[in-house]
Amino acid sequence: MAQNPIPRRAAFDFGIDSKRCCPNCMARGLLIFYSIDDIPVHSCLLVPDRMDAVRFPRGNLKLGFCSTCGFITNTWFDPAVQDYSGKYEETQGFSGRFNAFAESLAKRIVSQYGLQGKDVLEIGCGKGEFLFLLNRFAGSRCVGIDPSYIPERMPVATGMPITFIRDFYSEKYSHLTADFVCCRHTLEHIGPTHDFLQTVRKSIGDRLDTLVFFEVPDVLRVLREGAFWDIYYEHCSYFSLGSLARLFRTVGFDILELSVDFDSQYLLLMARPTGKPTDPTLEVENDLEQVGEAVINFEDVCSRRIDDWRRRIADCAANGPVVVWGSGSKGVAFLTTLGVTKEVEYVVDINPHRHGKFMPVTAQQIVPPEFLSKYRPRHVIVMNPVYCDEIRRDMERVGVTAELWPV
């Protein structure tokens, strides 16, 4: 028997869980402030059948805030239900806008930190696109580790050869040495953040000239915008600039660079290992009060967002077909949190590996932009405003005129 595709309404319950410790700083007691049940445990697994989508495995999410370090975690996260494999389709590499950002970032890092000819290790390399850029711009010897890597998807290396290991990073790979260690959009998927980063630090040992670069989403933006579409099961760990820096300083790193990028959506951190924990020196690290205030205000902001989007989708659906553009994690969280099924029949994505698949739980079919030339939607809900210009060009290319509604 198929499960009900609509999860429970998001709830806001301000109470202290005194038994839990923060995975970031180990302080006891977390302020619980947001929960939602029966959401898909994965947002990026390819689902080939509609019934499989309806019956997709589910879990519960309950966010807890640490008032000591500012870290936010899903206190109900269960890593055992995760399936990072070749079926995991997380790449943003089919977007020209995203590729321009990644290429610019890689060029800047190579030039600014002198990585030409240096050894590079990427933890959580995905399909290998960023490692390929570092190989191309620096001629580096590169090693990438990720269980979802697919060999057939990687371009030919233009510098030194690239080695890929289809596995999770752990102490098992502490023998891999590098001049530059990078980890992009992986740490937010890891529950025991302190333990994980301590493993990275121990593997570096006394090679204090090693550079370490991490990139994660910015939770302060999510809280302030009430961006419920950026909260989903796979992301069990949520960072601000301050909580990210505090974690790195605690395990023995000094921060060289700490900034926000990609339309204020991503946090970038560059660090070097030290012989002991370090003290904060950057003004942007002092955000604990801001994050705490945003947590308290999140109920009002998020509730309004949810109610507004429910009304807007109902109004749009009454005036003609509605599609969502973006079938990744944002699209999954948007549709499941709102409980949208019949109002939106299709989800558009430019990634050809997603075409013909289905959204977990809400079961919309994923289609290419060309499909719209026949379907003729009147409204397009855009899951990331940073891609609006790119989406407009794709719509013009297939001869479709519709109103864009960016989240």
DOPAMI-726665 format. One line per field, with one value per residue (C-alpha): residue in three letters; x, y, z. Coordinates in steps of 0.1 Angstrom, whole numbers, plus 5000, padded with zeros to 4 digits. Example, Ala and Ser with C-alpha at 12.3 -4.5 7.8 and 13.67 -1.06 7.14 Angstrom:
<midrens>
r: c(ala; ser)
xx: c(5123; 5137)
yy: c(4955; 4989)
zz: c(5078; 5071)
</midrens>
This chain:
<midrens>
r: c(met; ala; gln; asn; pro; ile; pro; arg; arg; ala; ala; phe; asp; phe; gly; ile; asp; ser; lys; arg; cys; cys; pro; asn; cys; met; ala; arg; gly; leu; leu; ile; phe; tyr; ser; ile; asp; asp; ile; pro; val; his; ser; cys; leu; leu; val; pro; asp; arg; met; asp; ala; val; arg; phe; pro; arg; gly; asn; leu; lys; leu; gly; phe; cys; ser; thr; cys; gly; phe; ile; thr; asn; thr; trp; phe; asp; pro; ala; val; gln; asp; tyr; ser; gly; lys; tyr; glu; glu; thr; gln; gly; phe; ser; gly; arg; phe; asn; ala; phe; ala; glu; ser; leu; ala; lys; arg; ile; val; ser; gln; tyr; gly; leu; gln; gly; lys; asp; val; leu; glu; ile; gly; cys; gly; lys; gly; glu; phe; leu; phe; leu; leu; asn; arg; phe; ala; gly; ser; arg; cys; val; gly; ile; asp; pro; ser; tyr; ile; pro; glu; arg; met; pro; val; ala; thr; gly; met; pro; ile; thr; phe; ile; arg; asp; phe; tyr; ser; glu; lys; tyr; ser; his; leu; thr; ala; asp; phe; val; cys; cys; arg; his; thr; leu; glu; his; ile; gly; pro; thr; his; asp; phe; leu; gln; thr; val; arg; lys; ser; ile; gly; asp; arg; leu; asp; thr; leu; val; phe; phe; glu; val; pro; asp; val; leu; arg; val; leu; arg; glu; gly; ala; phe; trp; asp; ile; tyr; tyr; glu; his; cys; ser; tyr; phe; ser; leu; gly; ser; leu; ala; arg; leu; phe; arg; thr; val; gly; phe; asp; ile; leu; glu; leu; ser; val; asp; phe; asp; ser; gln; tyr; leu; leu; leu; met; ala; arg; pro; thr; gly; lys; pro; thr; asp; pro; thr; leu; glu; val; glu; asn; asp; leu; glu; gln; val; gly; glu; ala; val; ile; asn; phe; glu; asp; val; cys; ser; arg; arg; ile; asp; asp; trp; arg; arg; arg; ile; ala; asp; cys; ala; ala; asn; gly; pro; val; val; val; trp; gly; ser; gly; ser; lys; gly; val; ala; phe; leu; thr; thr; leu; gly; val; thr; lys; glu; val; glu; tyr; val; val; asp; ile; asn; pro; his; arg; his; gly; lys; phe; met; pro; val; thr; ala; gln; gln; ile; val; pro; pro; glu; phe; leu; ser; lys; tyr; arg; pro; arg; his; val; ile; val; met; asn; pro; val; tyr; cys; asp; glu; ile; arg; arg; asp; met; glu; arg; val; gly; val; thr; ala; glu; leu; trp; pro; val)
xx: c(5000; 5014; 5023; 5006; 5028; 5022; 5044; 5032; 5033; 5065; 5064; 5082; 5089; 5112; 5125; 5159; 5171; 5195; 5207; 5223; 5257; 5266; 5286; 5306; 5318; 5306; 5286; 5255; 5220; 5205; 5176; 5151; 5133; 5121; 5109; 5092; 5083; 5081; 5105; 5127; 5160; 5177; 5171; 5195; 5190; 5177; 5142; 5132; 5095; 5066; 5055; 5091; 5090; 5057; 5072; 5106; 5122; 5115; 5128; 5122; 5141; 5144; 5169; 5188; 5208; 5239; 5240; 5277; 5291; 5262; 5261; 5227; 5222; 5194; 5191; 5172; 5197; 5205; 5235; 5225; 5197; 5220; 5230; 5258; 5265; 5265; 5227; 5234; 5231; 5242; 5262; 5255; 5280; 5254; 5248; 5269; 5263; 5275; 5305; 5316; 5316; 5335; 5360; 5366; 5370; 5395; 5416; 5417; 5428; 5455; 5469; 5465; 5479; 5505; 5492; 5510; 5524; 5513; 5496; 5458; 5433; 5396; 5373; 5338; 5348; 5314; 5317; 5351; 5344; 5363; 5392; 5394; 5396; 5424; 5442; 5437; 5448; 5476; 5488; 5485; 5487; 5451; 5433; 5395; 5375; 5338; 5315; 5293; 5321; 5313; 5344; 5326; 5316; 5351; 5369; 5404; 5429; 5450; 5477; 5491; 5469; 5439; 5432; 5397; 5388; 5351; 5347; 5341; 5370; 5382; 5413; 5418; 5431; 5452; 5483; 5473; 5493; 5487; 5497; 5461; 5431; 5397; 5362; 5332; 5296; 5304; 5307; 5270; 5263; 5283; 5268; 5299; 5315; 5342; 5353; 5355; 5375; 5398; 5404; 5414; 5437; 5454; 5461; 5479; 5501; 5531; 5529; 5520; 5523; 5493; 5464; 5428; 5397; 5361; 5329; 5294; 5260; 5253; 5227; 5223; 5209; 5185; 5173; 5168; 5150; 5129; 5143; 5126; 5136; 5172; 5164; 5164; 5174; 5207; 5219; 5223; 5249; 5243; 5271; 5274; 5308; 5314; 5304; 5325; 5355; 5351; 5351; 5384; 5401; 5391; 5408; 5440; 5437; 5443; 5419; 5434; 5402; 5365; 5339; 5305; 5301; 5278; 5251; 5256; 5247; 5280; 5307; 5343; 5371; 5408; 5430; 5464; 5471; 5487; 5502; 5473; 5438; 5437; 5417; 5393; 5409; 5383; 5353; 5330; 5335; 5316; 5281; 5268; 5243; 5231; 5225; 5207; 5184; 5177; 5168; 5143; 5128; 5128; 5093; 5076; 5097; 5094; 5057; 5049; 5070; 5052; 5018; 5026; 5039; 5009; 4986; 5007; 5009; 4971; 4965; 4990; 4975; 4941; 4954; 4973; 5001; 5028; 5062; 5091; 5126; 5153; 5149; 5177; 5176; 5159; 5131; 5126; 5124; 5102; 5076; 5076; 5074; 5045; 5029; 5026; 5015; 4987; 4992; 5026; 5028; 5064; 5098; 5123; 5160; 5189; 5208; 5201; 5208; 5177; 5153; 5125; 5131; 5107; 5108; 5110; 5077; 5058; 5064; 5065; 5083; 5115; 5117; 5141; 5135; 5125; 5094; 5080; 5075; 5046; 5034; 5033; 5034; 5021; 5042; 5077; 5088; 5126; 5144; 5175; 5172; 5209; 5199; 5170; 5189; 5201; 5165; 5151; 5176; 5166; 5129; 5136; 5155; 5125; 5100; 5082; 5069; 5060; 5061; 5091; 5086; 5120; 5120)
yy: c(5000; 5034; 5059; 5092; 5114; 5145; 5149; 5165; 5203; 5218; 5225; 5250; 5237; 5258; 5235; 5224; 5189; 5187; 5152; 5159; 5173; 5196; 5176; 5207; 5218; 5190; 5215; 5199; 5211; 5221; 5244; 5226; 5250; 5233; 5198; 5180; 5143; 5118; 5136; 5117; 5106; 5114; 5143; 5134; 5097; 5089; 5074; 5056; 5047; 5068; 5042; 5039; 5077; 5075; 5048; 5065; 5059; 5087; 5101; 5128; 5161; 5181; 5210; 5219; 5251; 5252; 5285; 5279; 5277; 5286; 5252; 5237; 5200; 5175; 5157; 5128; 5122; 5085; 5080; 5043; 5053; 5072; 5057; 5076; 5056; 5059; 5065; 5097; 5126; 5157; 5176; 5212; 5209; 5212; 5248; 5275; 5299; 5274; 5263; 5299; 5302; 5270; 5279; 5314; 5299; 5273; 5299; 5322; 5296; 5283; 5318; 5332; 5302; 5290; 5255; 5250; 5215; 5208; 5177; 5180; 5158; 5164; 5148; 5143; 5151; 5141; 5135; 5151; 5185; 5207; 5184; 5185; 5223; 5222; 5197; 5219; 5252; 5240; 5208; 5192; 5155; 5150; 5124; 5125; 5104; 5099; 5069; 5085; 5090; 5077; 5070; 5074; 5110; 5124; 5143; 5134; 5150; 5178; 5180; 5152; 5121; 5121; 5092; 5085; 5063; 5053; 5053; 5075; 5094; 5081; 5073; 5045; 5072; 5092; 5081; 5103; 5134; 5166; 5203; 5213; 5195; 5206; 5196; 5213; 5207; 5176; 5186; 5195; 5158; 5146; 5144; 5141; 5172; 5176; 5140; 5142; 5174; 5160; 5130; 5154; 5173; 5142; 5130; 5162; 5158; 5181; 5192; 5228; 5243; 5223; 5244; 5233; 5246; 5239; 5252; 5248; 5264; 5295; 5288; 5324; 5332; 5302; 5314; 5350; 5342; 5314; 5293; 5260; 5246; 5246; 5223; 5186; 5153; 5149; 5182; 5172; 5200; 5237; 5263; 5301; 5318; 5318; 5282; 5270; 5289; 5278; 5242; 5246; 5266; 5240; 5211; 5230; 5252; 5289; 5307; 5325; 5333; 5333; 5347; 5344; 5338; 5326; 5353; 5349; 5312; 5296; 5299; 5297; 5289; 5286; 5275; 5261; 5236; 5248; 5230; 5240; 5255; 5292; 5322; 5341; 5371; 5379; 5402; 5379; 5351; 5371; 5361; 5340; 5367; 5371; 5334; 5331; 5360; 5344; 5311; 5328; 5347; 5317; 5305; 5338; 5341; 5305; 5302; 5332; 5318; 5284; 5301; 5325; 5297; 5275; 5304; 5314; 5278; 5275; 5308; 5299; 5265; 5280; 5301; 5274; 5248; 5253; 5237; 5238; 5244; 5225; 5188; 5188; 5191; 5225; 5213; 5182; 5201; 5228; 5203; 5179; 5207; 5223; 5189; 5198; 5169; 5175; 5213; 5207; 5179; 5183; 5195; 5208; 5202; 5207; 5176; 5148; 5121; 5132; 5132; 5107; 5101; 5112; 5134; 5114; 5113; 5139; 5119; 5146; 5135; 5153; 5167; 5186; 5223; 5211; 5194; 5229; 5237; 5213; 5216; 5254; 5263; 5297; 5298; 5286; 5284; 5287; 5270; 5292; 5328; 5328; 5308; 5331; 5346; 5311; 5298; 5327; 5319; 5283; 5292; 5316; 5288; 5264; 5292; 5294; 5325; 5321; 5341; 5332; 5329; 5326; 5314)
zz: c(5000; 4990; 5017; 5019; 4998; 5019; 5050; 5082; 5084; 5096; 5133; 5155; 5191; 5212; 5239; 5253; 5246; 5276; 5268; 5235; 5229; 5200; 5174; 5167; 5201; 5225; 5247; 5263; 5255; 5222; 5215; 5193; 5170; 5138; 5129; 5100; 5097; 5068; 5045; 5020; 5035; 5002; 4977; 4950; 4944; 4909; 4912; 4879; 4887; 4900; 4926; 4938; 4943; 4963; 4985; 4988; 5023; 5048; 5080; 5105; 5109; 5141; 5141; 5173; 5179; 5200; 5219; 5227; 5192; 5169; 5151; 5140; 5136; 5128; 5161; 5145; 5117; 5110; 5087; 5082; 5058; 5035; 5001; 4985; 4953; 4915; 4918; 4937; 4912; 4929; 4902; 4893; 4864; 4836; 4845; 4828; 4856; 4882; 4861; 4857; 4895; 4900; 4873; 4887; 4922; 4910; 4891; 4921; 4945; 4922; 4916; 4951; 4969; 4943; 4937; 4904; 4903; 4939; 4952; 4957; 4976; 4974; 5000; 4987; 4950; 4936; 4899; 4899; 4881; 4906; 4908; 4870; 4871; 4897; 4875; 4844; 4859; 4882; 4864; 4898; 4909; 4921; 4942; 4947; 4972; 4968; 4968; 4941; 4916; 4881; 4860; 4826; 4835; 4840; 4812; 4803; 4827; 4811; 4837; 4858; 4861; 4885; 4908; 4921; 4951; 4953; 4990; 5021; 5035; 5069; 5088; 5063; 5039; 5064; 5044; 5015; 5017; 4998; 4996; 4992; 5008; 4997; 5006; 4989; 4999; 5019; 5055; 5057; 5050; 5080; 5115; 5137; 5124; 5151; 5148; 5110; 5110; 5137; 5114; 5086; 5110; 5123; 5087; 5080; 5111; 5113; 5076; 5087; 5052; 5040; 5028; 5036; 5018; 5028; 5012; 5028; 5026; 5048; 5074; 5085; 5050; 5053; 5087; 5078; 5045; 5060; 5032; 5042; 5007; 5020; 5049; 5041; 5056; 5038; 5053; 5089; 5097; 5092; 5095; 5098; 5093; 5130; 5138; 5109; 5120; 5156; 5146; 5126; 5153; 5180; 5162; 5153; 5123; 5118; 5094; 5064; 5046; 5056; 5033; 5016; 4979; 4951; 4958; 4995; 4995; 5002; 5029; 5019; 5044; 5038; 5067; 5077; 5104; 5136; 5166; 5189; 5189; 5178; 5189; 5166; 5148; 5121; 5127; 5107; 5132; 5158; 5147; 5176; 5186; 5150; 5145; 5178; 5169; 5135; 5151; 5174; 5145; 5121; 5131; 5120; 5088; 5078; 5086; 5064; 5036; 5037; 5038; 5010; 4988; 4994; 4984; 4954; 4940; 4944; 4926; 4898; 4893; 4889; 4860; 4840; 4843; 4869; 4868; 4892; 4877; 4896; 4907; 4932; 4969; 4970; 4947; 4968; 5001; 4985; 4973; 5003; 5029; 5011; 5003; 4967; 4944; 4919; 4916; 4899; 4874; 4861; 4874; 4849; 4850; 4826; 4838; 4812; 4838; 4857; 4827; 4829; 4866; 4895; 4925; 4957; 4977; 4957; 4924; 4898; 4866; 4858; 4822; 4800; 4790; 4755; 4770; 4778; 4742; 4741; 4777; 4776; 4814; 4825; 4857; 4864; 4901; 4901; 4930; 4929; 4918; 4908; 4877; 4865; 4836; 4825; 4828; 4807; 4780; 4780; 4778; 4749; 4731; 4733; 4725; 4759; 4776; 4812; 4844; 4866; 4904; 4921; 4957)
</midrens>
